[in-house]
Amino acid sequence: MNNALTAAAAGFGTGLSLIVAIGAQNAFVLRQGVRRHAVLAVVGICALSDAVLIALGVAGVGAVVVAWPDAVRAVGIVGGVFLLCYGALAARRVLRPGTGGLSTDGEAAGSIRRAVLTCLAMTWLNPHVYLDTVFLVGSLAADRGPLRWTFGLGAALASLCWFAALGLGARLLGRVLARPAAWRVLDGLVAVTMLGLGTMLLIGT
């Protein structure tokens, strides 16, 4: 029992250390949380996607994907272009204040669908997600032997806790980010992060 708890705790700590970082996905979840728009859907997609990828890593799919470098390169190019485009949109909001405020009044009917599709693309087109979950978590879980699935469960739980805290806790920042200047700062950070990640992905592929 103690060994299982230790493996689960190690997985939780590993998973948390990998996802608690400034990145495109976290920035998107934070933005949706502050806007109080499609939060549960976005949190659910992020957590479930991580759980699926972690399961693939624990099952040993990482070793198969490594043997197919062209697939990783293709995902890197597509993901890099996507991040650059989304970063450009965030930069546009910084340069044009008032085009993207905190108020969700007058949202288009398809806005939830767009949020879901953006979240799916942000998750599944980001090679770093595969590196962290499939490769790194998978390899660390393999060292746990029979307890590898317990380790993976801990990592998946860390993902769920983080995204839930980020998405739902972002509401506490609503008053602060209601100020146009604060919102522009947030969008500026999002733009810099996404443009930087996108550039690095394209350079590295």
Secondary structure, DSSP 8 states (H G I E B T S, - for coil): -HHHHHHHHHHHHHHHHHHSS--HHHHHHHHHHHHTSSHHHHHHHHHHHHHHHHHHHHTTHHHHHHT-HHHHHHHHHHHHHHHHHHHHHHHHHHHSTTSS-S--TT--TTHHHHHHHHHHHHHHT-HHHHIIIIIIIHHHHHTTGGGHHHHHHHHHHHHHHHHHHHHHHGGGGHHHHTSHHHHHHHHHHHHHHHHHHHHHHHHH-
